[in-house]
Amino acid sequence: MIKKTYERYHETVYQIRLKNGMSVHILPKDDPYYTTYVELSLPFGALDLEFKKNDQMFHTPLGTAHFLEHKIFAMPDGDAFAKFSELGVEANAMTSYNQTSYLFVATENVMVALSHLLDMLDTPYFTKENVEQERNIIAEELKMYLDDPNVVMQNTLMEMMYHNHPLKYDIGGTLDSINDITPQVLMDVYEKFYQPSNRLLTIAGKVDLKALTAFFKDYDEKHPNKEKKAITILPKEPKRLVKRNMTEIKDVGINKLMLGIKLAPCKLNQRAQLAKEMRISMVFNMLLGPSSLTYAKLLEEQLINQSFYVNTTFEKKAENILIYAESKKVNKLKKKLIDVLTTEAQNLIDEAAFERYKKVFLGQFIFALNNLETKAYLYGKYLHMKTSLYDVVDVLKDITYEACIEDLKGIEKKYIATLIHKKA
Protein backbone atom coordinates (compact mmCIF):
# COMPACT_ATOMS: atom_id res chain seq x y z
CA MET A 1 0.00 0.00 0.00
CA ILE A 2 1.29 3.44 -0.98
CA LYS A 3 0.32 6.47 1.10
CA LYS A 4 0.14 9.90 -0.54
CA THR A 5 -0.59 13.07 1.39
CA TYR A 6 -1.81 16.31 -0.18
CA GLU A 7 -1.08 18.89 2.51
CA ARG A 8 -2.91 21.89 1.05
CA TYR A 9 -6.13 19.88 0.74
CA HIS A 10 -5.69 18.03 4.04
CA GLU A 11 -6.25 14.82 2.11
CA THR A 12 -4.57 11.41 2.22
CA VAL A 13 -4.89 8.75 -0.46
CA TYR A 14 -3.90 5.09 -0.10
CA GLN A 15 -3.12 3.18 -3.28
CA ILE A 16 -3.01 -0.58 -3.74
CA ARG A 17 -1.87 -2.15 -7.00
CA LEU A 18 -2.90 -5.79 -7.03
CA LYS A 19 -0.78 -8.43 -8.76
CA ASN A 20 -3.68 -9.12 -11.11
CA GLY A 21 -3.46 -5.50 -12.27
CA MET A 22 -6.50 -4.02 -10.52
CA SER A 23 -5.92 -0.56 -9.10
CA VAL A 24 -7.49 0.40 -5.75
CA HIS A 25 -7.53 3.98 -4.47
CA ILE A 26 -8.83 4.70 -0.97
CA LEU A 27 -9.81 8.22 0.11
CA PRO A 28 -10.63 7.98 3.84
CA LYS A 29 -12.69 10.67 5.58
CA ASP A 30 -13.10 10.75 9.35
CA ASP A 31 -16.19 11.83 11.30
CA PRO A 32 -18.65 13.41 10.63
CA TYR A 33 -18.59 11.21 7.50
CA TYR A 34 -20.59 8.06 8.21
CA THR A 35 -21.09 6.78 4.66
CA THR A 36 -18.81 4.97 2.22
CA TYR A 37 -18.93 5.49 -1.53
CA VAL A 38 -17.49 2.76 -3.77
CA GLU A 39 -17.11 3.01 -7.52
CA LEU A 40 -15.62 0.40 -9.84
CA SER A 41 -14.97 1.80 -13.30
CA LEU A 42 -13.60 0.41 -16.55
CA PRO A 43 -12.36 2.40 -19.58
CA PHE A 44 -14.93 0.76 -21.85
CA GLY A 45 -17.92 2.66 -23.17
CA ALA A 46 -20.19 3.32 -26.13
CA LEU A 47 -17.31 4.44 -28.37
CA ASP A 48 -15.47 1.12 -28.03
CA LEU A 49 -17.12 -0.57 -31.00
CA GLU A 50 -14.00 -1.78 -32.77
CA PHE A 51 -10.94 -3.01 -30.93
CA LYS A 52 -7.80 -5.06 -31.29
CA LYS A 53 -6.23 -7.65 -29.02
CA ASN A 54 -3.37 -10.02 -29.76
CA ASP A 55 -3.35 -8.76 -33.39
CA GLN A 56 -6.98 -9.83 -33.83
CA MET A 57 -9.75 -7.32 -34.70
CA PHE A 58 -13.18 -7.37 -33.04
CA HIS A 59 -16.39 -5.53 -33.93
CA THR A 60 -19.40 -5.08 -31.66
CA PRO A 61 -22.95 -3.82 -32.31
CA LEU A 62 -24.00 -0.33 -31.26
CA GLY A 63 -25.12 -0.23 -27.63
CA THR A 64 -23.06 -3.25 -26.49
CA ALA A 65 -21.42 -1.40 -23.56
CA HIS A 66 -24.80 -0.27 -22.23
CA PHE A 67 -26.33 -3.75 -22.73
CA LEU A 68 -23.40 -5.38 -20.90
CA GLU A 69 -23.74 -2.91 -18.02
CA HIS A 70 -27.31 -4.15 -17.53
CA LYS A 71 -26.41 -7.85 -17.77
CA ILE A 72 -23.52 -7.72 -15.30
CA PHE A 73 -26.18 -7.59 -12.56
CA ALA A 74 -27.46 -11.02 -13.64
CA MET A 75 -26.07 -13.82 -11.48
CA PRO A 76 -26.81 -17.57 -11.35
CA ASP A 77 -28.66 -17.14 -8.02
CA GLY A 78 -30.68 -14.09 -9.10
CA ASP A 79 -30.45 -10.35 -9.63
CA ALA A 80 -27.46 -8.75 -7.84
CA PHE A 81 -29.59 -5.67 -7.11
CA ALA A 82 -31.72 -7.74 -4.73
CA LYS A 83 -28.69 -8.64 -2.60
CA PHE A 84 -27.60 -4.99 -2.42
CA SER A 85 -31.11 -4.06 -1.26
CA GLU A 86 -31.02 -6.77 1.42
CA LEU A 87 -27.77 -5.28 2.71
CA GLY A 88 -29.34 -1.82 2.91
CA VAL A 89 -27.00 -0.58 0.20
CA GLU A 90 -27.91 1.80 -2.62
CA ALA A 91 -26.39 0.46 -5.86
CA ASN A 92 -26.32 1.84 -9.39
CA ALA A 93 -24.42 1.69 -12.69
CA MET A 94 -23.90 3.94 -15.69
CA THR A 95 -22.42 3.84 -19.17
CA SER A 96 -20.86 6.86 -20.86
CA TYR A 97 -19.09 7.19 -24.18
CA ASN A 98 -15.73 6.22 -22.66
CA GLN A 99 -16.35 4.22 -19.49
CA THR A 100 -18.70 1.99 -17.51
CA SER A 101 -19.10 2.36 -13.77
CA TYR A 102 -20.65 0.22 -11.03
CA LEU A 103 -21.16 1.86 -7.66
CA PHE A 104 -22.81 1.73 -4.28
CA VAL A 105 -23.28 3.94 -1.23
CA ALA A 106 -23.47 2.37 2.23
CA THR A 107 -23.49 3.25 5.92
CA GLU A 108 -23.12 -0.37 7.04
CA ASN A 109 -22.28 -3.78 5.58
CA VAL A 110 -19.58 -2.09 3.48
CA MET A 111 -17.22 -5.07 3.31
CA VAL A 112 -20.03 -7.51 2.48
CA ALA A 113 -21.30 -5.14 -0.24
CA LEU A 114 -17.77 -4.74 -1.63
CA SER A 115 -17.36 -8.51 -1.80
CA HIS A 116 -20.74 -8.78 -3.53
CA LEU A 117 -19.79 -6.06 -6.05
CA LEU A 118 -16.63 -7.91 -7.05
CA ASP A 119 -18.44 -11.27 -7.12
CA MET A 120 -20.92 -9.68 -9.51
CA LEU A 121 -18.13 -8.45 -11.78
CA ASP A 122 -16.34 -11.81 -11.61
CA THR A 123 -19.41 -13.91 -12.41
CA PRO A 124 -20.53 -13.24 -15.97
CA TYR A 125 -23.87 -14.95 -16.50
CA PHE A 126 -25.22 -14.53 -20.01
CA THR A 127 -27.89 -16.94 -21.18
CA LYS A 128 -30.11 -16.90 -24.23
CA GLU A 129 -33.13 -16.35 -21.99
CA ASN A 130 -31.81 -13.51 -19.82
CA VAL A 131 -30.27 -11.70 -22.81
CA GLU A 132 -33.57 -11.87 -24.69
CA GLN A 133 -35.41 -10.57 -21.63
CA GLU A 134 -32.97 -7.68 -21.31
CA ARG A 135 -33.26 -6.90 -25.02
CA ASN A 136 -36.98 -6.23 -24.55
CA ILE A 137 -36.32 -3.98 -21.56
CA ILE A 138 -33.67 -1.96 -23.40
CA ALA A 139 -35.89 -1.71 -26.48
CA GLU A 140 -38.59 -0.08 -24.34
CA GLU A 141 -35.98 2.23 -22.84
CA LEU A 142 -34.83 3.29 -26.32
CA LYS A 143 -38.43 3.89 -27.43
CA MET A 144 -38.97 6.09 -24.39
CA TYR A 145 -35.95 8.21 -25.31
CA LEU A 146 -37.13 8.45 -28.92
CA ASP A 147 -40.33 10.03 -27.60
CA ASP A 148 -38.23 12.88 -26.20
CA PRO A 149 -37.97 15.63 -28.88
CA ASN A 150 -34.68 16.91 -27.47
CA VAL A 151 -33.05 13.46 -27.68
CA VAL A 152 -34.25 13.07 -31.27
CA MET A 153 -32.86 16.53 -32.06
CA GLN A 154 -29.48 15.79 -30.55
CA ASN A 155 -29.20 12.45 -32.37
CA THR A 156 -29.96 14.19 -35.67
CA LEU A 157 -27.46 16.97 -34.97
CA MET A 158 -24.71 14.43 -34.22
CA GLU A 159 -25.40 12.78 -37.58
CA MET A 160 -25.09 16.21 -39.23
CA MET A 161 -21.70 16.74 -37.58
CA TYR A 162 -19.95 13.36 -37.78
CA HIS A 163 -19.21 11.22 -40.83
CA ASN A 164 -17.61 8.18 -39.18
CA HIS A 165 -16.97 8.78 -35.48
CA PRO A 166 -19.21 6.64 -33.20
CA LEU A 167 -20.15 9.76 -31.23
CA LYS A 168 -22.86 10.13 -33.87
CA TYR A 169 -24.67 7.14 -32.33
CA ASP A 170 -26.77 6.99 -29.17
CA ILE A 171 -25.08 5.33 -26.17
CA GLY A 172 -27.91 2.79 -25.95
CA GLY A 173 -27.61 1.82 -29.62
CA THR A 174 -30.63 1.36 -31.89
CA LEU A 175 -33.63 -0.98 -31.98
CA ASP A 176 -31.90 -2.82 -34.84
CA SER A 177 -28.40 -2.98 -33.34
CA ILE A 178 -29.46 -4.48 -30.01
CA ASN A 179 -30.94 -7.42 -31.94
CA ASP A 180 -27.37 -8.35 -32.89
CA ILE A 181 -26.22 -8.56 -29.27
CA THR A 182 -25.95 -12.20 -28.17
CA PRO A 183 -24.57 -13.99 -25.09
CA GLN A 184 -21.40 -14.69 -27.10
CA VAL A 185 -20.96 -11.00 -28.01
CA LEU A 186 -21.30 -10.04 -24.34
CA MET A 187 -18.83 -12.73 -23.25
CA ASP A 188 -16.30 -11.66 -25.90
CA VAL A 189 -16.42 -8.06 -24.68
CA TYR A 190 -16.35 -9.13 -21.04
CA GLU A 191 -13.19 -11.17 -21.59
CA LYS A 192 -11.47 -8.30 -23.42
CA PHE A 193 -12.39 -5.39 -21.13
CA TYR A 194 -13.70 -6.58 -17.76
CA GLN A 195 -10.65 -8.39 -16.43
CA PRO A 196 -9.13 -7.09 -13.13
CA SER A 197 -6.21 -5.45 -14.96
CA ASN A 198 -8.70 -3.05 -16.56
CA ARG A 199 -10.50 -2.06 -13.35
CA LEU A 200 -10.16 1.00 -11.15
CA LEU A 201 -11.77 0.79 -7.71
CA THR A 202 -12.26 4.03 -5.80
CA ILE A 203 -13.39 3.91 -2.15
CA ALA A 204 -14.17 7.17 -0.36
CA GLY A 205 -15.53 8.07 3.07
CA LYS A 206 -15.57 6.01 6.24
CA VAL A 207 -13.20 3.05 5.76
CA ASP A 208 -11.38 0.36 7.73
CA LEU A 209 -7.90 0.29 6.18
CA LYS A 210 -6.82 -2.93 7.93
CA ALA A 211 -9.93 -4.77 6.79
CA LEU A 212 -9.53 -3.49 3.23
CA THR A 213 -5.85 -4.50 3.09
CA ALA A 214 -6.65 -8.03 4.22
CA PHE A 215 -9.63 -8.22 1.85
CA PHE A 216 -7.62 -7.28 -1.24
CA LYS A 217 -4.73 -9.57 -0.34
CA ASP A 218 -7.18 -12.46 -0.25
CA TYR A 219 -8.93 -11.29 -3.43
CA ASP A 220 -5.62 -11.04 -5.31
CA GLU A 221 -4.76 -14.64 -4.47
CA LYS A 222 -8.15 -15.88 -5.70
CA HIS A 223 -8.07 -13.86 -8.95
CA PRO A 224 -4.45 -13.93 -10.16
CA ASN A 225 -4.96 -13.47 -13.91
CA LYS A 226 -3.47 -10.37 -15.49
CA GLU A 227 -4.72 -10.02 -19.05
CA LYS A 228 -3.26 -7.91 -21.83
CA LYS A 229 -5.53 -4.91 -22.50
CA ALA A 230 -7.52 -4.50 -25.72
CA ILE A 231 -6.90 -1.39 -27.83
CA THR A 232 -9.86 0.56 -29.22
CA ILE A 233 -9.64 1.53 -32.90
CA LEU A 234 -11.51 4.69 -33.92
CA PRO A 235 -12.19 5.59 -37.58
CA LYS A 236 -10.69 8.70 -39.16
CA GLU A 237 -13.04 11.66 -38.94
CA PRO A 238 -12.90 14.57 -41.44
CA LYS A 239 -12.90 18.12 -40.07
CA ARG A 240 -15.85 19.12 -42.27
CA LEU A 241 -19.50 18.70 -41.36
CA VAL A 242 -21.83 16.21 -43.01
CA LYS A 243 -24.52 18.88 -43.29
CA ARG A 244 -24.51 22.49 -42.08
CA ASN A 245 -28.20 23.39 -41.86
CA MET A 246 -31.48 21.54 -41.53
CA THR A 247 -35.03 22.66 -40.75
CA GLU A 248 -37.78 20.17 -39.96
CA ILE A 249 -41.48 20.67 -39.27
CA LYS A 250 -42.37 18.92 -36.02
CA ASP A 251 -45.23 18.62 -33.57
CA VAL A 252 -43.67 20.92 -30.96
CA GLY A 253 -45.20 23.67 -28.83
CA ILE A 254 -42.46 26.18 -29.63
CA ASN A 255 -39.69 26.40 -32.22
CA LYS A 256 -36.44 24.72 -31.16
CA LEU A 257 -32.87 25.44 -32.19
CA MET A 258 -29.89 23.19 -31.65
CA LEU A 259 -26.49 24.40 -32.72
CA GLY A 260 -23.36 22.24 -32.76
CA ILE A 261 -19.77 23.45 -33.05
CA LYS A 262 -17.47 20.71 -34.30
CA LEU A 263 -14.00 21.14 -32.82
CA ALA A 264 -10.87 19.58 -34.28
CA PRO A 265 -9.15 17.36 -31.68
CA CYS A 266 -5.41 17.94 -31.30
CA LYS A 267 -2.73 15.48 -30.22
CA LEU A 268 -2.07 16.73 -26.70
CA ASN A 269 -0.71 15.15 -23.55
CA GLN A 270 -3.27 14.48 -20.82
CA ARG A 271 -2.51 17.64 -18.84
CA ALA A 272 -2.74 19.86 -21.92
CA GLN A 273 -5.98 18.15 -22.97
CA LEU A 274 -7.47 18.71 -19.53
CA ALA A 275 -6.45 22.37 -19.68
CA LYS A 276 -8.15 22.73 -23.07
CA GLU A 277 -11.38 21.19 -21.77
CA MET A 278 -11.40 23.54 -18.79
CA ARG A 279 -10.66 26.60 -20.94
CA ILE A 280 -13.55 25.93 -23.28
CA SER A 281 -15.92 25.19 -20.40
CA MET A 282 -14.90 28.46 -18.70
CA VAL A 283 -15.11 30.54 -21.88
CA PHE A 284 -18.59 29.34 -22.80
CA ASN A 285 -19.83 29.88 -19.27
CA MET A 286 -18.59 33.45 -19.48
CA LEU A 287 -19.91 33.90 -23.01
CA LEU A 288 -23.36 32.30 -22.81
CA GLY A 289 -23.85 31.14 -19.21
CA PRO A 290 -26.78 32.31 -17.03
CA SER A 291 -24.69 35.15 -15.54
CA SER A 292 -23.32 36.41 -18.89
CA LEU A 293 -24.29 39.69 -20.54
CA THR A 294 -25.21 37.86 -23.76
CA TYR A 295 -27.63 35.59 -21.92
CA ALA A 296 -29.27 38.59 -20.22
CA LYS A 297 -29.58 40.42 -23.53
CA LEU A 298 -31.10 37.42 -25.31
CA LEU A 299 -33.66 37.07 -22.52
CA GLU A 300 -34.44 40.79 -22.63
CA GLU A 301 -35.02 40.62 -26.40
CA GLN A 302 -37.22 37.53 -25.84
CA LEU A 303 -35.03 35.46 -28.16
CA ILE A 304 -34.61 32.69 -25.57
CA ASN A 305 -36.33 31.35 -22.46
CA GLN A 306 -35.10 29.51 -19.38
CA SER A 307 -34.59 26.28 -21.37
CA PHE A 308 -31.39 27.68 -22.95
CA TYR A 309 -28.25 25.69 -22.20
CA VAL A 310 -24.71 25.00 -23.40
CA ASN A 311 -23.03 21.60 -23.20
CA THR A 312 -19.41 20.68 -24.01
CA THR A 313 -18.31 17.18 -25.02
CA PHE A 314 -14.73 15.91 -25.15
CA GLU A 315 -14.31 12.29 -26.15
CA LYS A 316 -11.67 10.20 -27.91
CA LYS A 317 -10.91 12.00 -31.19
CA ALA A 318 -14.20 13.96 -31.10
CA GLU A 319 -15.01 17.26 -29.42
CA ASN A 320 -18.00 19.57 -29.75
CA ILE A 321 -20.06 22.29 -28.13
CA LEU A 322 -23.84 22.04 -28.23
CA ILE A 323 -26.23 24.96 -27.70
CA TYR A 324 -29.97 24.45 -27.25
CA ALA A 325 -32.73 27.07 -27.23
CA GLU A 326 -36.46 27.52 -27.63
CA SER A 327 -37.58 30.70 -29.38
CA LYS A 328 -40.45 32.32 -31.27
CA LYS A 329 -37.79 34.08 -33.38
CA VAL A 330 -35.64 31.07 -34.08
CA ASN A 331 -33.98 32.33 -37.30
CA LYS A 332 -33.04 35.65 -35.70
CA LEU A 333 -31.63 33.78 -32.69
CA LYS A 334 -29.61 31.48 -34.95
CA LYS A 335 -27.99 34.45 -36.71
CA LYS A 336 -27.31 36.21 -33.40
CA LEU A 337 -25.63 33.16 -31.83
CA ILE A 338 -23.43 32.54 -34.88
CA ASP A 339 -22.39 36.21 -34.87
CA VAL A 340 -21.54 36.01 -31.17
CA LEU A 341 -19.48 32.87 -31.66
CA THR A 342 -17.58 33.90 -34.78
CA THR A 343 -17.17 37.70 -34.66
CA GLU A 344 -18.13 39.14 -31.27
CA ALA A 345 -16.86 36.58 -28.75
CA GLN A 346 -13.33 37.95 -28.36
CA ASN A 347 -14.70 41.41 -27.56
CA LEU A 348 -17.26 40.14 -25.06
CA ILE A 349 -14.66 38.71 -22.66
CA ASP A 350 -12.04 41.03 -21.19
CA GLU A 351 -9.03 39.92 -19.17
CA ALA A 352 -10.20 41.38 -15.84
CA ALA A 353 -13.54 39.56 -16.09
CA PHE A 354 -11.73 36.38 -17.03
CA GLU A 355 -9.48 36.53 -13.94
CA ARG A 356 -12.52 37.09 -11.71
CA TYR A 357 -14.39 34.18 -13.22
CA LYS A 358 -11.34 31.94 -12.96
CA LYS A 359 -11.38 32.42 -9.19
CA VAL A 360 -15.09 31.60 -9.09
CA PHE A 361 -14.55 28.48 -11.22
CA LEU A 362 -11.70 27.38 -8.95
CA GLY A 363 -13.80 27.95 -5.83
CA GLN A 364 -16.73 25.98 -7.25
CA PHE A 365 -14.44 23.08 -8.14
CA ILE A 366 -12.89 22.90 -4.67
CA PHE A 367 -16.28 23.29 -2.95
CA ALA A 368 -17.70 20.41 -5.05
CA LEU A 369 -15.08 18.10 -3.51
CA ASN A 370 -16.92 18.37 -0.17
CA ASN A 371 -19.50 16.05 -1.69
CA LEU A 372 -18.24 12.49 -1.22
CA GLU A 373 -19.89 11.09 -4.34
CA THR A 374 -18.65 13.94 -6.54
CA LYS A 375 -15.12 13.63 -5.20
CA ALA A 376 -14.94 9.86 -5.78
CA TYR A 377 -16.40 10.20 -9.29
CA LEU A 378 -14.00 12.98 -10.29
CA TYR A 379 -11.06 11.12 -8.75
CA GLY A 380 -11.76 8.12 -10.96
CA LYS A 381 -12.53 10.22 -14.03
CA TYR A 382 -9.23 12.09 -13.88
CA LEU A 383 -7.27 8.97 -13.02
CA HIS A 384 -8.53 7.38 -16.25
CA MET A 385 -7.13 10.52 -17.92
CA LYS A 386 -3.74 9.80 -16.26
CA THR A 387 -4.14 12.86 -14.04
CA SER A 388 -4.54 13.19 -10.28
CA LEU A 389 -7.63 14.96 -8.96
CA TYR A 390 -5.33 17.03 -6.76
CA ASP A 391 -3.34 18.26 -9.76
CA VAL A 392 -6.44 19.67 -11.45
CA VAL A 393 -6.30 22.88 -9.41
CA ASP A 394 -2.76 23.54 -10.67
CA VAL A 395 -3.91 22.94 -14.24
CA LEU A 396 -6.73 25.41 -13.69
CA LYS A 397 -4.43 28.03 -12.17
CA ASP A 398 -2.15 27.86 -15.21
CA ILE A 399 -4.95 28.69 -17.68
CA THR A 400 -4.39 32.08 -19.29
CA TYR A 401 -6.68 34.64 -20.89
CA GLU A 402 -4.60 34.54 -24.08
CA ALA A 403 -5.07 30.77 -24.45
CA CYS A 404 -8.85 31.15 -24.07
CA ILE A 405 -8.97 33.81 -26.79
CA GLU A 406 -7.00 31.51 -29.09
CA ASP A 407 -9.62 28.81 -28.53
CA LEU A 408 -12.35 31.26 -29.57
CA LYS A 409 -10.45 32.18 -32.73
CA GLY A 410 -10.67 28.56 -33.81
CA ILE A 411 -14.47 28.67 -34.14
CA GLU A 412 -15.52 29.11 -37.77
CA LYS A 413 -18.96 29.22 -39.43
CA LYS A 414 -18.14 26.26 -41.67
CA TYR A 415 -17.82 24.05 -38.58
CA ILE A 416 -21.18 25.08 -37.05
CA ALA A 417 -24.19 22.85 -37.74
CA THR A 418 -27.69 24.13 -37.02
CA LEU A 419 -30.90 22.15 -36.66
CA ILE A 420 -34.30 23.83 -36.34
CA HIS A 421 -37.53 22.10 -35.36
CA LYS A 422 -40.36 24.41 -36.41
CA LYS A 423 -43.82 24.29 -34.95
CA ALA A 424 -46.26 22.63 -37.35
N, C-alpha and C positions, 0 to 999 in steps of 0.2 A: 504493500500500500504506500502510495506517495502522498505526502501532505503538502499542500500549497496554501500559503497565506497571502491575502490581499489586504494590506494594512489600511489603505485609505478607505476601503469599503467595509472594514471590520468583518471580513468574510474568510472562511477557511473551506477548502475543497479537498476531499480525499479521492484519490484515483486508484483504481484497481484494474490492471490489465491481465485478464485471464489467459492461461496457456492456449485455450481454444480460440483466442482472438477477440472475445467479447470485451467491450470497454465499459467499465462502471465508474460513474462519477457521483460522489455523495456530497450534498450541500447541507450540512446539519444546521438547524436553527434551534436555539434553546427556548425556554419559556419566554413569552406567553404562547409560543407556537405549540399546538397540541395535535396538529394533523400532519400527515405524511403524503407527499405527492410523488408518484412513481410513473415515469414515462419510458417506454421501450420504443425506440425508433430505428427505422432502417432506411437507407438511402435508395428506396425503390418506390416510384410513384407512377402517375399516369403517363409520363413522358417516356418511360422505359419500355418501349414497344419492341425495339429491336436491340439485341445484345449479343455479345460474343464471349465465349468461354472455352478455353483449351482449343483455340483456333476453329471452333465450330460456331456457326451463326444460328440464332434463334429468333423467331418472330411470334408475337402474341397479339391476340385480338384487342381492339379498343376496350377499355374498361376492365382489363384483367386485374390491375392492382387493387381497384375498388372492390371487385368481386372477391378477390382473395382475402382482403381485409375482413369482409363479412364471414367467409367460411373458416377463418382461423378460430372463430369462437365455437365451431362444431367439434365435439369430442365424442369418443365412443360411448361414454356414459351420460351424454346429454349436452345441453347448451352451457358453455362456460359462464355465461352471464348469470345463470341461476345460482351457481356456487358463489360468485362475487356477492350477489344479493343476500345469500344466507350468511355470509361473513359480515354483513353490514357495510360493504365497501361499494363505492360508486365507481363503476368502470365505464370506459368509453373507448372509441377508436376513431381514427380519421385518416383519409387519404388525400394528399395534395398532389401537385404535379411532380414533385421531386422526392417525396418521402411518405412512408406509412408509419403511423404511431399508434401504440396501444398503451392505455394509461388507466390509473385508478387513484382515488383519493380515499384515505382511511384515517380513522382516529384510533382504531384498535385492530387486532388481527393482521397487522402489517406483514409479518413474516409469513404467515399462512397464505395471505393474498399474493405476496411476491412469489412464493413457491407455485401457486396456482397459475399465475401469469406466465411463468416460464414453462410450466407443464403444458399449458395451452399452446405456446409457441413451438414446443418440441414435439407436439402430437398432431401432426397433420392428419385430418380425417376427411377425405373427399370421396364420397360415394356417388353413384349415378343418381340415387334418390335425393340425397340432400343438396346436390348441385342443382338438380332440376327444380327443387322447391325454392332454392335461393334465386334462381333465374326469374321465377315468377314474381318474387318480392322486389327484386331490382328493376324488373320491367315496369311494375307499378310506380316505383320511385321515379324512374325516368319519365314516365307519362305525367306524373305530378309536376315535375320541373318544366316539362314542355307546355304545361298550362300557364306557366308564369311568363308574361310578355317580355319582361326584362331579361330572363334567361334566354329566350328565343332570340332576342335582339343581340345579346352578347355573342351567342354562338354564330349568328350570321356575320357580325362584325369581324370575328376572328377569322372566318373563312374569306372575308374581303381582304384581310391583312396578310395572311400566311398561305404560301403556295404548298410547302411540304412539311413544315415543322408541326409536330403533333400537338402543339399548343392550340391549334385550330380545332381540336376535338374536345368534347366534354369529358371531364374526369370519369364520369360513370359509363362512358361509351355510348353506344346506340342500341336500339331495340334489335337491330340485325346483328351487331357485333357480339352481343352477349350470348347469342345462340351458338357461337363458335367456341365458347368457353366450356371445356370439359374437365372431368377430374384429372386427366392426364396433363392438360395444359396447366392447371393449378399446381400439380405436383412438380412439373418441370420448373416453374417459376420459383416455387418454394425452395427446391434444392439449389437453385442458382443464387437466390438473394436472401433467404431467411436463415442461413446458417449462423451460428454464434459469432463468427468472425466479421459478420456484417452488422452486428447489433450494437447500439449504444443505449445503455441503461442509465437514466438520470434519476436520483433519489434525493428529494429535498424536504426539509422540515424536521420533525422530531424523529430521530433515528437512534438505534443501538449499534454502535460501530463494531463492538465485539461480536454481536450476533450476526451482523452482516458479513464480517470477515470469515467467520466459521462457515456460514451458509455458502459463500461463493467458493471457498476452498473445496467443499464437498461437491458443489455443482460442477466445478471444473474437472474433478476426477471422473464424474459420471458422464460428462459430455466433452470428451477430449478432441474431437475432430476440428481441424482448422482448414477450411476449404479455401481454395483460390477464388478471388472475387470475379464476378462477371463484369464486363465493360459495356456500357450502353453506347450504341451507335446512333447518332442523330443525323438526319439527312441535311444536305446543304440547303440553305434558305436564301433566296435572292433578297437584295435590299428593297426592291420595288414592291408595291402593293399589287394584289390581284385585281382589285377594283377600288377606285377612289370614292365614288359616290353612289348611293342607292336610296331611292324613296319607295316605300311600300304603303299601300292603303290597308289599314288594319282596324279591327273593332276595338278601339281604345277610347277612353274618355277624354283624353287630351293628347295633343301631338307630343311625340317623344323624339329626342335627339341623342344619338350615341356617337361619340367622336373618338377615334383611336389613333394614337401617334405611334408609329412603328419605329423603334429605335434600333440602331445597328450595334449589336454586341461587339465589344472589343476584347482582345486577348489580354486580360489583366491578371495580376496575382490576386489572391483572395482578399488581402487588405485593401488594395486599390479598388476592387470590385465592390466591396462593402462601402467604401467611401463614396463611390459613384451612386450607389443605391440611396444612401443617406442624403446626398446633395440633391438629387432629383426629388426625393420625398419632401425635403425642406423647401425647395424652390417652388414646387407646385402648391404647397400649403400656403406659402407667402403670396403666391400669384392668384390662386383661385379658392383658397380655403375660406371657411366661414368668417374669419376675422380680417380678410383682405379687402382692400378698397374696391377691387373689381367685383367681388361677390356682392358687396353692398350696393354698388352702382347697378348691377344687373337686376337685383331685387327691386331697387327703386324704380327702374324703368319697366318693371313687370315682365322682364324677359325670362326669368326663372322663378321657381318656387322652392320650398324647403327640400324638395327631393334631389336637388343638385348635389352631385358628389364627384370626386376624382379618385381614381384607384391606380396604383402603379404595380406592375408585374415584372419581376426579374427572374427568369428561369434559364435553364441550360440553353445557350445560344438563341435566346429569344427574349426581348424586352419590349414593353409597351406601356403607354399611359392611356387610360380610358376615362372619358368624361361623359357623364350622363346628366340629362336635363329634361324637364317637361316644360313646354312653353306654348302659348297661343301664337307667338311670333317666331316660329321655329327657324325659318330661313334667315331672318334678321339676326337671331341668336347665333346661328351657325357662322355667319360672316363675322360677327363681332368676336367670337371665340378664336377663330382662325387668325384674325388681325392681332388679337392680344398675344397669341402664341408665337406668331412669326415676325411681327414688326414692333409691337409695343412692349413686350415682356421685359427687355433689358432696361427700359426707362421706368418701369413700374416698381423695380426693386433697387433701392439705394443701399450703399454699404453700411450706413449706420443702422438702418432697419434690419438688415441681414444679421449684424452682430447681436442686436437685441433678440431677434428670433432664435438665433443659435443658442443663446443662454436658456431660453424658454424650452426649446427642443431637448437640450441636455437635461434640464431639470425634470421634464416629463419622463424622460427615459429612466433616470435614476429613481424617481418616485415609483414608476411602474414595477421596479424590482422588489418593492415591499410586498407585492402580491406573490405568494408562493408559487401558484400555478403559472403565472406569467414568467417568473424568474426561471423556473425549471424548463419551460417551453423554449424560451430564448436561449438558455444555456445550451440545450441540445441543438437548436437551429444553427447557432453560430459555430458550434463544434463541428457540425457536418460541413461547414464552410471553412474548416481548418483555422478558426479564429476563436479566441477565448472571449466569453461574455465580458470579462473585466478589462479587455483591451478595446472594447467598442467605444468607450468614452474617449480614449486617446485618439481613435480614428476620427471621432466627431469633432474633437477640439482642433484637429489639423485641417479641417475643411475651410477653404478660403472663399471669399466673395468672388474673386477672379475665376476660380474653377467653376463656380455655379453659373456665372455669366457665359462661360465657354459652353457649358451644357445646353443653355438656352439657344445659343447660336447654331447648334446642330439641328434644331427643329425646322424642317422645311415643309412647304405646302404639299409637295409631291409625296410625302410620307405620311400624310394625314388622311385617314379614311373616315367618311361620314355616312351614317345610316339614319334615315328619318322614317318613323312610323306615323303616318298622317291619319287623323280621325276620319272614319268613313262618312 
